[in-house]
Amino acid sequence: MKLITSSPLRNRYFFLLDMVLLPFAAYLSFWVRLDDLPTGTALAGWFVLAVITTPVHIVLFQRLGIYSRYWRYASIDDLLLLISVVSLAMIVATPVAFVVASITPLALVPRSVPIIFFFFGLAATIGPRLLARLLWHRNTLKRKRKGDGNGTMQRVLIMGAGSAGSMIARELRDNPQLGMVVVGFLDDDPLKHGMHIYGAPVLGNRFDIPRLVHEYNARCVIIAMPSAAGKDIRSIVELCERTNVKTKIMPGLYELLDGKVSVNQLRNVQIEDLLRRSPVQTDSAAVHHRLQGKRVMVTGGGGSIGSELCRQILRAQPAELIILGHGENSIFAIEQELRRIAPPTTKLTTVIADIRFAERIMYIFEQYRPEIVFHAAAHKHVPLMELHPAEAVTNNVLGTRNLLNAALQADVSHFVMISSDKAVNPTNVMGATKRVAELLVHEAARQSGRAYVAVRFGNVLGSRGSVLLTFKQQIASGGPVTVTHPDMRRFFMTIPEAVQLTLQALVLGKGGEVFVLDMGKPIRIVDLARDMIELSGLQVGRDIDIVFTGLRPGEKLYEELFVEGEEYERTSHAKIFIARNAAKLVPKALADQIRILELAAFRDDTAVVLRTLHRLVPTFKQPAPAPMTEPKPREQAVGEPFWRRHIATD
């Protein structure tokens, strides 16, 4: 029998112990049953039972992975597996032992012996493994105490006594080389106070942080609350800053897509954590089912949204993932990243192409025959598109038209276009072109009856065009941090969150709809700037100033999410809205107007481009300059947009 001998705990020793202890357990079973040492037929019966049950246990242990377990890190799952395999071995071996004993005149196996043997067998197999686990744990504690006594271990408090916090505590306990020792937990649930988790007590709630940091000489507070809202994270961070203690945080649920929690994921608190919202519950199983085994294309695959789309799509194990983009460097980077994690059943294909070239796009679709397309390629920089409207038209409008024509020709069943809140009552060329692209998607859905939809959301934290990158660069260079207007507000969401909404639209979409995430209240940009400065350990006014520069061309103070006339309603997901009648708002003679727009863009005729955009999107208006006002206090509530006031709450 081939046994695994390269296990870190040298499982061959467990194999030898099983060979000795299982027969001994059988002998004890006869002894207990007979109240005396087995002799005569009973001794022969013991021999029969031991000879049959021991090999059965050994074979099942080997086949079902008992000898490949790392018993130093044994868990409840390992224990349950061992109990299950011992039970199975007894079910298999007991009838055979009774049959052999019945045809052997000199052997006797009482019916109660196998039952007694089952419990002795469990003790014989679990005992050595549990002892190894306890001895290792004892040595770990000794090393930890020694290190802590020498001052080499960093004392930490964990905020959050849930599953994430307990996983972090266990990993820190089992890996003293990480240099941290948990001295206690904090949790806002009073029912947990006084309990112990992996030997560390739950000492209080978040408001006890200043006292407990001083009392336990803690050097760091780990926030292990992946599902906590941004306001809670902000409160905890402010308490830690007041105490001058370092703060680490676990990523939010949108970053923990696989649900796994590890010390390696601990990082400094970022602005995304302070803006975190309650997660939207998405049907990941339905998304996985829709994508698995399909040929999926992502345009703009090298961008911030496109690359995250590729990462999450890859988890669904499509037959082929086609990454299309114009920038070869970004496509190369995401390809190299994905090849390290791609399942063997998924083929990765990269295509360098410009979506503005219709014949090239048609050839690509004919060659690769995608079944599902996510369209993330677009020009999104508002001020630059104001200066170059022809580029916005050729890329955002004509590029989308080219993709839709190719998708219809190639029988693409699902097409999801990523739009923007700037497409609603647009005040800039970028927003107007994204609205026209939405109209093209709706028209393609109406003509074909296929599931072609648009997904509309606000600004994405961490994207290449995000204001956060500008703020980070300005803070790094010593300031000042520039904000266009003190009343400027925007909706924000994280990249993983935006992508999960996009994938959910794939499942919910029937054709011609617009999907929108209820993103709560908009965030003031000046508050965002203050938070980033403070997270950098600096103070506004003392270390870095905030300077107001005035609205840029095409900017407006507030963004909206729904076009007037769209009939919106909640979907099965509480925070996802849908405009089902969006396709009915497509203007007549759309194709003719697009042709005029195309000719004007190729001739770089800005006046005709703007007039045609106005005809296609009547709400497209250039904003009047907004007067400067003093920033209002952070705590003042922001008025709700019109579409939220008309939605009945659950």
MOQUINOR-V839541 format. One record per residue. N is the residue number from 1. NEAR is the number of other C-alpha atoms within 12 Angstrom. Layout:
BEGIN
n->{N	N}
near->{NEAR	NEAR}
END
This chain:
BEGIN
n->{1	2	3	4	5	6	7	8	9	10	11	12	13	14	15	16	17	18	19	20	21	22	23	24	25	26	27	28	29	30	31	32	33	34	35	36	37	38	39	40	41	42	43	44	45	46	47	48	49	50	51	52	53	54	55	56	57	58	59	60	61	62	63	64	65	66	67	68	69	70	71	72	73	74	75	76	77	78	79	80	81	82	83	84	85	86	87	88	89	90	91	92	93	94	95	96	97	98	99	100	101	102	103	104	105	106	107	108	109	110	111	112	113	114	115	116	117	118	119	120	121	122	123	124	125	126	127	128	129	130	131	132	133	134	135	136	137	138	139	140	141	142	143	144	145	146	147	148	149	150	151	152	153	154	155	156	157	158	159	160	161	162	163	164	165	166	167	168	169	170	171	172	173	174	175	176	177	178	179	180	181	182	183	184	185	186	187	188	189	190	191	192	193	194	195	196	197	198	199	200	201	202	203	204	205	206	207	208	209	210	211	212	213	214	215	216	217	218	219	220	221	222	223	224	225	226	227	228	229	230	231	232	233	234	235	236	237	238	239	240	241	242	243	244	245	246	247	248	249	250	251	252	253	254	255	256	257	258	259	260	261	262	263	264	265	266	267	268	269	270	271	272	273	274	275	276	277	278	279	280	281	282	283	284	285	286	287	288	289	290	291	292	293	294	295	296	297	298	299	300	301	302	303	304	305	306	307	308	309	310	311	312	313	314	315	316	317	318	319	320	321	322	323	324	325	326	327	328	329	330	331	332	333	334	335	336	337	338	339	340	341	342	343	344	345	346	347	348	349	350	351	352	353	354	355	356	357	358	359	360	361	362	363	364	365	366	367	368	369	370	371	372	373	374	375	376	377	378	379	380	381	382	383	384	385	386	387	388	389	390	391	392	393	394	395	396	397	398	399	400	401	402	403	404	405	406	407	408	409	410	411	412	413	414	415	416	417	418	419	420	421	422	423	424	425	426	427	428	429	430	431	432	433	434	435	436	437	438	439	440	441	442	443	444	445	446	447	448	449	450	451	452	453	454	455	456	457	458	459	460	461	462	463	464	465	466	467	468	469	470	471	472	473	474	475	476	477	478	479	480	481	482	483	484	485	486	487	488	489	490	491	492	493	494	495	496	497	498	499	500	501	502	503	504	505	506	507	508	509	510	511	512	513	514	515	516	517	518	519	520	521	522	523	524	525	526	527	528	529	530	531	532	533	534	535	536	537	538	539	540	541	542	543	544	545	546	547	548	549	550	551	552	553	554	555	556	557	558	559	560	561	562	563	564	565	566	567	568	569	570	571	572	573	574	575	576	577	578	579	580	581	582	583	584	585	586	587	588	589	590	591	592	593	594	595	596	597	598	599	600	601	602	603	604	605	606	607	608	609	610	611	612	613	614	615	616	617	618	619	620	621	622	623	624	625	626	627	628	629	630	631	632	633	634	635	636	637	638	639	640	641	642	643	644	645	646	647	648	649	650}
near->{13	14	24	23	20	15	19	16	24	22	28	25	23	35	33	21	25	37	28	23	30	42	34	27	34	48	36	32	36	38	26	22	23	23	13	14	18	26	19	16	22	31	28	27	37	41	31	36	43	39	27	32	39	39	26	30	42	39	27	30	35	27	18	23	23	36	37	27	30	26	34	28	27	27	18	13	14	25	25	16	24	36	29	23	32	40	28	23	34	37	23	22	31	35	20	23	35	28	20	24	29	20	15	18	16	19	25	30	42	30	22	20	33	39	24	26	41	35	25	30	39	33	26	34	42	33	24	28	34	26	20	24	25	20	17	23	25	17	19	25	24	17	23	30	24	17	21	24	15	12	17	19	28	30	38	38	50	51	50	41	41	28	22	35	37	35	28	41	40	30	26	35	36	31	27	28	18	23	27	33	44	47	37	40	47	44	35	24	19	16	15	20	23	20	21	22	29	26	20	28	26	34	35	30	29	35	23	27	42	29	22	33	36	19	17	23	26	33	32	39	46	50	46	41	37	36	30	32	23	28	20	28	37	30	23	40	38	26	26	35	25	19	25	20	29	31	36	33	41	39	39	39	30	33	29	22	24	16	18	20	29	25	30	18	25	29	21	24	36	32	35	35	42	36	37	36	31	27	33	31	21	31	21	27	16	17	30	24	20	29	37	27	25	31	35	46	47	49	46	43	43	39	36	33	44	41	40	39	43	49	38	39	48	40	29	32	29	34	30	33	47	45	48	43	35	30	23	21	16	25	32	25	21	37	33	20	19	32	22	14	21	27	22	16	20	27	26	36	32	35	32	27	30	29	39	32	23	24	18	21	35	28	23	31	35	21	17	32	28	40	36	43	50	48	50	45	43	41	39	41	31	34	23	21	31	29	19	28	41	35	34	43	46	40	37	48	46	41	42	48	39	34	50	45	31	33	40	33	23	25	25	33	36	41	50	52	56	46	46	45	42	41	42	39	36	37	40	41	48	44	47	45	51	51	48	51	50	49	44	45	50	42	36	40	38	26	20	24	24	29	38	48	50	52	48	45	42	40	37	34	34	27	28	22	22	28	29	32	21	24	36	28	20	24	30	19	13	22	26	27	35	30	33	30	32	32	31	34	33	37	38	38	42	37	33	35	40	44	42	37	46	45	47	41	44	42	33	36	36	29	37	40	46	54	48	46	45	39	37	32	27	31	36	33	35	35	32	39	42	35	34	37	33	29	30	25	25	21	21	25	16	14	20	26	24	32	24	24	18	23	27	28	26	31	34	33	32	33	36	36	43	40	34	21	18	25	23	29	29	26	27	18	24	22	27	34	35	39	37	30	28	34	33	24	30	32	25	16	15	28	22	15	29	36	23	25	37	35	21	25	32	23	18	21	21	26	17	25	36	35	24	32	44	28	25	36	36	25	25	30	26	24	21	16	17	22	18	19	13	13	23	18	13	19	11	13	13	20	16	22	24	17	28	24	10	14	19	11	10	10}
END
